[in-house]
Amino acid sequence: MSHSDAYDVVIVGGGHNGLVAAAYLARAGRSVLVLERLGHTGGAAVSTRPYPGVDARLSRYSYLVSLLPRRIVDDLGLRFAVRKRAVSSYTPEVRGGRHTGLLVDAGASARTRAAFARLTGSEREYESWQRFYGMTQRVAERVFPTLTEPLPTREELRTRIGDDAAWQALFERPLGEAVEAAFDDDLIRGVVLTDALIGTFARAHDPSLRQNRCFLYHVIGGGTGDWDVPVGGMGALTDALADAARAAGARIATECEVTAIATDGTSAEVRYEGEAGESTVAARYVLVGAAPRELARLLGEEPPAPPAEGAQLKVNMLLRRLPALRDREVDPREAFSGTFHIAEGYGALEDAYRQADAGELPHRPPSEIYCHSLTDPSILGPELAREGYQTLTLFGLHTPARLFTEDNDAARTALLRATLAELDAHLAEPVTDCLAHDADGRPCIEAKTPLDLDAELRLPGGNIFHRDLAFPYAQEGTGRWGVETRHANVLLCGAGAVRGGGVSGIPGHNAAMAVLGE
């Protein structure tokens, strides 16, 4: 066993949050070592070419950006940009025997108003939509700036929001109550509810308010709730972060798997396996980007109570062309550039939840889809872009990890088949007829279940948030920044921190501030 030099800070995991922390700390003059298990940095925020011989660089796991504060980009001098999506969402529907749908164009209110009227026969639901999302935007404008500050108390945050009706709707009562009070149309209710179910297995009236917490983080990003496309793919962000950390003096070591952490609260030792075999490095602080389950294992402690399991299917596709829609009034280039909702009516979401909760794959799997390459064609090689190839990213809901434990491969195949069938019901041609093929003649499509994400990224049960999301205010034991553990010099800097989840860099920033504040 070798013993390397001591560092001020050792960071376990080179995901985007770990890299944010490394860059801030190194810029502040701290000596920093990042230890990454895989052969590359980025964690779940990476771009890869998953199809042999095909020049398409896809955001393989996480894929859109909303919660990343501009402050972090500016502080670290990142060469990274996002683009707005031209259309917010499109939701197809069959009504009265005809194919129709709801196109929400955030930049054209008159057009969106007309789309609501076409779907429902009146403008009443559009007015309700404006009021509801006006409320969420006001909350976003007040809450988002607090995410990079020390945790407010519950009452401080409530006072800052300054709207008791909004506080009750989002923080106190099950979200389903607010959705049902605001909207009458089943499809529109479902479109609103989906933001509460991304990677979260819950129902509209879940008394745990798990759905409220998920919804909140999906509507406060940037103070607007916009979900933007990372130019160059998600890997462009983590590559920029790695460059910033190295430029500031941080050392990043890949293919180094941390196997144990020992601490007395003042100093720590981190053991890891690398090319040279087993090594130990000393540190004043250890920041952990892995899930709390993994941190407990490294400390040799009892794991925390099992976190809420992951509940998503992630599918990446490369198409030779976009399929035509059965709704002939909507251009597929618009429909797929925003969030394309499938089987996400309010009643359909409840049915899918009940079936999954009973141990069955949903009969009509709900999912949402978008096309990165319509907004940012730079992820495609020049020839693919010239020939009209497009990417599709699909994110399925209400598919908890427990559904895959008996036979992951068989369940994945069955779920993918059923999910694509739901999409095909609204297309003029099967999406599989549009798939590109790789150099070996295989269709360019891959699917990841919660168990796949656990195996590849060590997300507990495939939980993309590492554990249940928390409201962004202080609770017993959360500490000043929401990154603290029971060990004074061991901090969480990943999604498992309070105000974690999503591609935000916020836990990394806050862990760095906790260190620098000391």
C-alpha positions as semicolon CSV with decimal commas, in nm:
position;residue;x (nm);y (nm);z (nm)
1;M;0,000;0,000;0,000
2;S;0,125;0,347;-0,087
3;H;0,041;0,670;0,093
4;S;0,027;0,978;-0,128
5;D;0,054;1,342;-0,022
6;A;-0,218;1,506;0,180
7;Y;-0,474;1,740;0,026
8;D;-0,696;2,003;0,172
9;V;-0,994;1,838;0,003
10;V;-1,050;1,499;-0,159
11;I;-1,363;1,473;-0,372
12;V;-1,518;1,132;-0,429
13;G;-1,674;1,128;-0,775
14;G;-1,607;1,335;-1,084
15;G;-1,967;1,406;-1,177
16;H;-2,073;1,761;-1,253
17;N;-2,128;1,850;-0,886
18;G;-1,790;1,716;-0,780
19;L;-1,626;1,917;-1,058
20;V;-1,809;2,233;-0,954
21;A;-1,682;2,190;-0,598
22;A;-1,330;2,117;-0,723
23;A;-1,321;2,429;-0,938
24;Y;-1,446;2,659;-0,662
25;L;-1,210;2,517;-0,401
26;A;-0,905;2,514;-0,625
27;R;-0,974;2,872;-0,731
28;A;-0,981;2,961;-0,360
29;G;-0,631;2,819;-0,318
30;R;-0,716;2,481;-0,169
31;S;-0,531;2,170;-0,282
32;V;-0,789;1,939;-0,436
33;L;-0,790;1,578;-0,558
34;V;-1,088;1,434;-0,745
35;L;-1,113;1,055;-0,755
36;E;-1,340;0,915;-1,026
37;R;-1,427;0,545;-1,055
38;L;-1,489;0,550;-1,431
39;G;-1,241;0,623;-1,706
40;H;-1,391;0,968;-1,765
41;T;-1,547;1,252;-1,571
42;G;-1,909;1,359;-1,595
43;G;-2,107;1,093;-1,409
44;A;-2,463;1,100;-1,541
45;A;-2,402;1,426;-1,730
46;V;-2,204;1,289;-2,023
47;S;-2,221;1,277;-2,400
48;T;-2,132;0,954;-2,577
49;R;-2,144;0,793;-2,920
50;P;-2,345;0,483;-2,825
51;Y;-2,390;0,345;-3,176
52;P;-2,082;0,194;-3,346
53;G;-1,977;0,377;-3,658
54;V;-2,238;0,651;-3,617
55;D;-2,124;1,010;-3,564
56;A;-2,395;1,116;-3,319
57;R;-2,300;1,235;-2,969
58;L;-2,598;1,185;-2,737
59;S;-2,659;1,302;-2,382
60;R;-2,681;0,947;-2,259
61;Y;-2,842;0,992;-1,917
62;S;-2,934;1,347;-1,808
63;Y;-3,028;1,561;-2,104
64;L;-3,179;1,905;-2,027
65;V;-3,069;2,198;-1,811
66;S;-3,292;2,410;-1,589
67;L;-3,147;2,436;-1,238
68;L;-2,788;2,540;-1,323
69;P;-2,748;2,894;-1,189
70;R;-2,593;3,146;-1,424
71;R;-2,383;3,249;-1,125
72;I;-2,190;2,919;-1,136
73;V;-2,124;2,951;-1,510
74;D;-1,997;3,306;-1,461
75;D;-1,799;3,242;-1,142
76;L;-1,606;2,957;-1,303
77;G;-1,572;3,119;-1,646
78;L;-1,729;2,822;-1,820
79;R;-1,746;2,812;-2,198
80;F;-2,091;2,662;-2,198
81;A;-2,423;2,773;-2,340
82;V;-2,785;2,659;-2,355
83;R;-3,056;2,727;-2,611
84;K;-3,425;2,781;-2,557
85;R;-3,663;2,532;-2,712
86;A;-3,895;2,687;-2,969
87;V;-4,197;2,497;-2,836
88;S;-4,265;2,418;-2,471
89;S;-4,473;2,102;-2,527
90;Y;-4,706;1,907;-2,751
91;T;-4,957;1,652;-2,625
92;P;-5,147;1,440;-2,879
93;E;-5,499;1,322;-2,809
94;V;-5,784;1,142;-2,985
95;R;-6,114;1,324;-2,931
96;G;-6,440;1,264;-3,108
97;G;-6,268;1,009;-3,327
98;R;-6,012;1,256;-3,461
99;H;-5,646;1,307;-3,387
100;T;-5,579;1,644;-3,229
101;G;-5,347;1,776;-2,959
102;L;-5,228;2,066;-2,747
103;L;-4,927;2,267;-2,869
104;V;-4,789;2,508;-2,608
105;D;-4,570;2,773;-2,770
106;A;-4,418;2,977;-2,490
107;G;-4,322;3,253;-2,733
108;A;-4,663;3,292;-2,897
109;S;-4,948;3,340;-2,653
110;A;-5,214;3,389;-2,922
111;R;-5,117;3,064;-3,087
112;T;-5,123;2,879;-2,755
113;R;-5,462;3,027;-2,669
114;A;-5,595;2,901;-3,002
115;A;-5,450;2,554;-2,933
116;F;-5,634;2,536;-2,600
117;A;-5,955;2,642;-2,770
118;R;-5,907;2,382;-3,046
119;L;-5,867;2,109;-2,783
120;T;-6,134;2,209;-2,532
121;G;-6,376;2,426;-2,727
122;S;-6,320;2,730;-2,504
123;E;-6,047;2,959;-2,372
124;R;-6,127;2,898;-2,006
125;E;-5,854;2,638;-1,957
126;Y;-5,599;2,869;-2,118
127;E;-5,682;3,142;-1,869
128;S;-5,644;2,889;-1,586
129;W;-5,307;2,784;-1,733
130;Q;-5,189;3,144;-1,731
131;R;-5,294;3,195;-1,370
132;F;-5,143;2,866;-1,248
133;Y;-4,805;2,917;-1,414
134;G;-4,803;3,283;-1,321
135;M;-4,819;3,158;-0,963
136;T;-4,536;2,908;-1,009
137;Q;-4,319;3,170;-1,177
138;R;-4,362;3,410;-0,887
139;V;-4,256;3,131;-0,653
140;A;-3,962;3,049;-0,878
141;E;-3,841;3,408;-0,881
142;R;-3,829;3,408;-0,501
143;V;-3,703;3,055;-0,434
144;F;-3,439;3,000;-0,700
145;P;-3,192;3,264;-0,570
146;T;-3,196;3,095;-0,228
147;L;-3,056;2,768;-0,363
148;T;-2,697;2,899;-0,355
149;E;-2,737;3,065;-0,015
150;P;-2,733;2,909;0,332
151;L;-3,057;2,720;0,391
152;P;-3,343;2,944;0,500
153;T;-3,575;2,825;0,771
154;R;-3,922;2,714;0,671
155;E;-4,074;3,039;0,794
156;E;-3,807;3,250;0,624
157;L;-3,881;3,083;0,291
158;R;-4,255;3,118;0,341
159;T;-4,211;3,489;0,415
160;R;-3,988;3,531;0,114
161;I;-4,251;3,374;-0,113
162;G;-4,513;3,602;0,039
163;D;-4,812;3,418;-0,107
164;D;-5,006;3,198;0,136
165;A;-5,219;3,041;-0,139
166;A;-4,910;2,940;-0,335
167;W;-4,742;2,811;-0,019
168;Q;-5,040;2,592;0,060
169;A;-5,066;2,463;-0,297
170;L;-4,699;2,372;-0,335
171;F;-4,563;2,314;0,016
172;E;-4,852;2,205;0,237
173;R;-5,127;2,024;0,046
174;P;-5,100;1,737;-0,209
175;L;-5,043;1,888;-0,553
176;G;-5,345;1,708;-0,697
177;E;-5,572;1,944;-0,504
178;A;-5,429;2,252;-0,677
179;V;-5,428;2,086;-1,018
180;E;-5,790;1,977;-0,987
181;A;-5,899;2,317;-0,857
182;A;-5,728;2,498;-1,145
183;F;-5,819;2,276;-1,442
184;D;-6,118;2,075;-1,562
185;D;-5,971;1,904;-1,868
186;D;-5,816;1,562;-1,799
187;L;-5,539;1,603;-2,058
188;I;-5,435;1,945;-1,932
189;R;-5,435;1,823;-1,573
190;G;-5,202;1,541;-1,678
191;V;-4,962;1,771;-1,861
192;V;-4,928;1,981;-1,545
193;L;-4,884;1,679;-1,319
194;T;-4,602;1,522;-1,519
195;D;-4,345;1,761;-1,372
196;A;-4,426;1,610;-1,034
197;L;-4,350;1,256;-1,151
198;I;-4,014;1,277;-1,327
199;G;-3,817;0,991;-1,173
200;T;-4,062;0,999;-0,880
201;F;-4,307;0,718;-0,811
202;A;-4,602;0,899;-0,659
203;R;-4,960;0,995;-0,727
204;A;-5,126;1,335;-0,739
205;H;-5,267;1,303;-0,386
206;D;-4,973;1,125;-0,219
207;P;-4,978;1,242;0,146
208;S;-4,596;1,230;0,161
209;L;-4,587;1,533;-0,076
210;R;-4,307;1,361;-0,265
211;Q;-4,479;1,477;-0,584
212;N;-4,487;1,837;-0,461
213;R;-4,114;1,841;-0,400
214;C;-4,042;1,697;-0,742
215;F;-4,279;1,949;-0,904
216;L;-4,117;2,239;-0,722
217;Y;-3,769;2,159;-0,852
218;H;-3,908;2,125;-1,203
219;V;-4,071;2,469;-1,211
220;I;-3,821;2,697;-1,031
221;G;-3,511;2,663;-1,251
222;G;-3,354;2,997;-1,339
223;G;-3,649;3,173;-1,182
224;T;-3,854;3,082;-1,489
225;G;-3,889;2,702;-1,489
226;D;-3,752;2,680;-1,843
227;W;-3,580;2,357;-1,946
228;D;-3,308;2,435;-2,198
229;V;-3,091;2,239;-2,439
230;P;-2,715;2,220;-2,360
231;V;-2,525;2,319;-2,672
232;G;-2,294;2,035;-2,768
233;G;-2,478;1,793;-2,540
234;M;-2,456;1,744;-2,167
235;G;-2,092;1,643;-2,193
236;A;-2,010;1,998;-2,304
237;L;-2,093;2,115;-1,952
238;T;-1,890;1,857;-1,766
239;D;-1,596;1,894;-2,006
240;A;-1,600;2,269;-1,936
241;L;-1,615;2,203;-1,563
242;A;-1,324;1,959;-1,575
243;D;-1,121;2,214;-1,771
244;A;-1,203;2,484;-1,516
245;A;-1,108;2,262;-1,223
246;R;-0,777;2,159;-1,381
247;A;-0,697;2,518;-1,482
248;A;-0,745;2,623;-1,120
249;G;-0,501;2,355;-1,004
250;A;-0,722;2,064;-0,905
251;R;-0,593;1,717;-0,980
252;I;-0,844;1,478;-1,140
253;A;-0,765;1,106;-1,134
254;T;-0,991;0,872;-1,331
255;E;-1,013;0,492;-1,298
256;C;-0,964;0,536;-0,925
257;E;-1,234;0,365;-0,724
258;V;-1,268;0,480;-0,364
259;T;-1,306;0,180;-0,134
260;A;-1,313;0,334;0,215
261;I;-1,321;0,660;0,409
262;A;-1,198;0,696;0,766
263;T;-1,242;1,016;0,967
264;D;-1,218;1,146;1,322
265;G;-1,405;1,464;1,231
266;T;-1,087;1,667;1,197
267;S;-0,880;1,476;0,944
268;A;-0,961;1,191;0,709
269;E;-0,806;0,918;0,501
270;V;-0,945;0,799;0,170
271;R;-0,850;0,458;0,035
272;Y;-0,880;0,387;-0,335
273;E;-0,782;0,141;-0,605
274;G;-0,600;0,282;-0,905
275;E;-0,350;0,178;-1,169
276;A;-0,078;0,151;-0,905
277;G;-0,291;-0,071;-0,684
278;E;-0,429;0,032;-0,347
279;S;-0,341;0,379;-0,219
280;T;-0,441;0,601;0,069
281;V;-0,458;0,979;0,064
282;A;-0,501;1,211;0,362
283;A;-0,737;1,509;0,358
284;R;-0,876;1,779;0,580
285;Y;-1,216;1,747;0,412
286;V;-1,382;1,477;0,205
287;L;-1,664;1,574;-0,029
288;V;-1,875;1,290;-0,165
289;G;-2,068;1,317;-0,491
290;A;-2,202;0,965;-0,457
291;A;-2,537;0,877;-0,304
292;P;-2,579;0,863;0,077
293;R;-2,606;0,484;0,041
294;E;-2,258;0,475;-0,109
295;L;-2,119;0,712;0,153
296;A;-2,243;0,484;0,432
297;R;-2,075;0,187;0,264
298;L;-1,745;0,374;0,234
299;L;-1,760;0,476;0,601
300;G;-1,845;0,123;0,710
301;E;-2,173;0,243;0,860
302;E;-2,529;0,119;0,843
303;P;-2,689;0,239;0,521
304;P;-2,969;0,493;0,551
305;A;-3,327;0,376;0,520
306;P;-3,385;0,255;0,166
307;P;-3,444;0,561;-0,052
308;A;-3,745;0,597;-0,277
309;E;-3,671;0,376;-0,574
310;G;-3,611;0,508;-0,920
311;A;-3,911;0,492;-1,151
312;Q;-3,810;0,573;-1,506
313;L;-3,722;0,428;-1,842
314;K;-3,459;0,623;-2,039
315;V;-3,450;0,559;-2,414
316;N;-3,212;0,711;-2,668
317;M;-3,283;0,691;-3,041
318;L;-3,129;0,813;-3,364
319;L;-3,372;0,853;-3,655
320;R;-3,313;0,891;-4,027
321;R;-3,611;1,127;-4,030
322;L;-3,883;1,242;-3,796
323;P;-4,210;1,050;-3,833
324;A;-4,522;1,229;-3,953
325;L;-4,805;1,283;-3,705
326;R;-5,166;1,176;-3,731
327;D;-5,254;1,525;-3,615
328;R;-5,196;1,691;-3,952
329;E;-5,230;2,042;-3,812
330;V;-4,898;2,017;-3,629
331;D;-4,553;2,003;-3,787
332;P;-4,350;1,715;-3,632
333;R;-4,048;1,945;-3,618
334;E;-4,243;2,161;-3,373
335;A;-4,407;1,876;-3,186
336;F;-4,077;1,701;-3,113
337;S;-3,873;2,014;-3,038
338;G;-4,056;2,060;-2,708
339;T;-4,174;1,797;-2,462
340;F;-4,392;1,545;-2,649
341;H;-4,628;1,390;-2,390
342;I;-4,751;1,032;-2,443
343;A;-5,028;0,865;-2,237
344;E;-4,999;1,142;-1,978
345;G;-5,359;1,238;-1,922
346;Y;-5,450;1,276;-1,554
347;G;-5,654;0,955;-1,544
348;A;-5,398;0,765;-1,749
349;L;-5,122;0,863;-1,505
350;E;-5,330;0,740;-1,212
351;D;-5,403;0,412;-1,392
352;A;-5,033;0,361;-1,466
353;Y;-4,947;0,427;-1,102
354;R;-5,204;0,177;-0,974
355;Q;-5,084;-0,093;-1,212
356;A;-4,718;-0,041;-1,124
357;D;-4,797;-0,029;-0,754
358;A;-4,968;-0,367;-0,794
359;G;-4,652;-0,512;-0,951
360;E;-4,748;-0,485;-1,318
361;L;-4,582;-0,294;-1,599
362;P;-4,823;-0,011;-1,693
363;H;-5,055;-0,120;-1,971
364;R;-5,021;0,222;-2,135
365;P;-4,677;0,343;-2,024
366;P;-4,663;0,722;-1,988
367;S;-4,358;0,896;-2,130
368;E;-4,225;1,220;-2,269
369;I;-3,996;1,275;-2,563
370;Y;-3,792;1,552;-2,714
371;C;-3,552;1,601;-3,002
372;H;-3,220;1,760;-2,903
373;S;-3,090;1,791;-3,258
374;L;-3,375;2,020;-3,373
375;T;-3,251;2,287;-3,131
376;D;-2,881;2,196;-3,138
377;P;-2,769;2,004;-3,450
378;S;-2,403;2,028;-3,340
379;I;-2,432;1,687;-3,172
380;L;-2,464;1,528;-3,518
381;G;-2,180;1,478;-3,761
382;P;-2,203;1,700;-4,072
383;E;-2,321;1,419;-4,297
384;L;-2,596;1,309;-4,059
385;A;-2,715;1,667;-4,017
386;R;-2,715;1,721;-4,392
387;E;-2,923;1,408;-4,450
388;G;-3,187;1,508;-4,193
389;Y;-3,108;1,263;-3,913
390;Q;-3,253;1,350;-3,572
391;T;-3,215;1,228;-3,214
392;L;-3,503;1,139;-2,984
393;T;-3,479;1,116;-2,605
394;L;-3,764;0,939;-2,426
395;F;-3,820;0,942;-2,050
396;G;-4,079;0,697;-1,918
397;L;-4,270;0,744;-1,593
398;H;-4,421;0,511;-1,331
399;T;-4,181;0,221;-1,384
400;P;-4,037;0,158;-1,034
401;A;-3,728;-0,058;-0,989
402;R;-3,928;-0,338;-0,826
403;L;-4,083;-0,421;-1,165
404;F;-3,743;-0,524;-1,300
405;T;-3,595;-0,730;-1,019
406;E;-3,720;-1,069;-1,139
407;D;-3,594;-1,039;-1,499
408;N;-3,455;-0,700;-1,593
409;D;-3,393;-0,787;-1,959
410;A;-3,739;-0,928;-2,020
411;A;-3,912;-0,640;-1,841
412;R;-3,704;-0,385;-2,032
413;T;-3,798;-0,543;-2,365
414;A;-4,168;-0,560;-2,279
415;L;-4,179;-0,206;-2,146
416;L;-3,995;-0,062;-2,445
417;R;-4,232;-0,239;-2,684
418;A;-4,540;-0,107;-2,501
419;T;-4,395;0,244;-2,475
420;L;-4,320;0,266;-2,847
421;A;-4,669;0,133;-2,924
422;E;-4,817;0,426;-2,728
423;L;-4,607;0,665;-2,933
424;D;-4,696;0,492;-3,260
425;A;-5,067;0,541;-3,187
426;H;-5,014;0,910;-3,264
427;L;-4,777;0,870;-3,560
428;A;-4,855;0,819;-3,928
429;E;-4,575;0,560;-3,942
430;P;-4,407;0,343;-3,676
431;V;-4,111;0,513;-3,514
432;T;-3,906;0,194;-3,563
433;D;-3,939;0,242;-3,941
434;C;-3,753;0,571;-3,900
435;L;-3,463;0,439;-3,690
436;A;-3,109;0,470;-3,821
437;H;-2,881;0,166;-3,811
438;D;-2,527;0,138;-3,683
439;A;-2,221;0,002;-3,862
440;D;-2,325;-0,353;-3,768
441;G;-2,678;-0,312;-3,905
442;R;-2,846;-0,282;-3,564
443;P;-3,118;-0,022;-3,503
444;C;-2,994;0,285;-3,315
445;I;-3,199;0,256;-2,998
446;E;-3,102;0,184;-2,637
447;A;-3,309;0,166;-2,319
448;K;-3,206;0,196;-1,953
449;T;-3,417;0,074;-1,661
450;P;-3,370;0,180;-1,297
451;L;-3,161;-0,134;-1,239
452;D;-2,940;-0,046;-1,536
453;L;-2,881;0,299;-1,386
454;D;-2,796;0,144;-1,051
455;A;-2,543;-0,091;-1,213
456;E;-2,384;0,175;-1,436
457;L;-2,398;0,486;-1,217
458;R;-2,462;0,343;-0,868
459;L;-2,788;0,531;-0,832
460;P;-2,971;0,352;-0,547
461;G;-3,252;0,157;-0,709
462;G;-3,199;0,378;-1,013
463;N;-3,308;0,687;-0,816
464;I;-3,188;0,983;-1,024
465;F;-3,207;1,205;-0,713
466;H;-3,004;0,960;-0,495
467;R;-3,287;0,971;-0,237
468;D;-3,616;1,154;-0,183
469;L;-3,597;1,521;-0,273
470;A;-3,636;1,763;0,017
471;F;-3,806;2,100;0,034
472;P;-3,541;2,376;0,004
473;Y;-3,550;2,489;0,364
474;A;-3,373;2,379;0,681
475;Q;-3,505;2,085;0,877
476;E;-3,363;1,905;1,178
477;G;-3,017;1,774;1,097
478;T;-2,979;1,943;0,758
479;G;-2,705;2,183;0,863
480;R;-2,635;2,534;0,737
481;W;-2,583;2,445;0,370
482;G;-2,774;2,119;0,342
483;V;-2,456;1,923;0,261
484;E;-2,348;1,831;0,613
485;T;-2,324;1,477;0,751
486;R;-2,273;1,360;1,111
487;H;-1,898;1,382;1,045
488;A;-1,784;1,745;1,058
489;N;-1,533;1,709;0,775
490;V;-1,731;1,480;0,543
491;L;-1,983;1,657;0,322
492;L;-2,224;1,552;0,049
493;C;-2,170;1,734;-0,279
494;G;-2,406;1,533;-0,499
495;A;-2,776;1,498;-0,566
496;G;-2,836;1,349;-0,221
497;A;-2,773;1,686;-0,056
498;V;-3,064;1,911;0,032
499;R;-3,134;2,111;-0,286
500;G;-2,980;1,833;-0,492
501;G;-3,118;1,660;-0,798
502;G;-3,102;1,760;-1,161
503;V;-2,803;1,903;-1,344
504;S;-2,751;2,210;-1,131
505;G;-2,406;2,221;-0,973
506;I;-2,582;2,360;-0,665
507;P;-2,473;2,085;-0,420
508;G;-2,115;2,121;-0,547
509;H;-2,125;2,496;-0,499
510;N;-2,280;2,466;-0,154
511;A;-2,031;2,204;-0,036
512;A;-1,747;2,428;-0,148
513;M;-1,902;2,722;0,037
514;A;-1,934;2,508;0,351
515;V;-1,561;2,430;0,335
516;L;-1,457;2,787;0,260
517;G;-1,685;2,920;0,533
518;E;-1,489;2,721;0,786
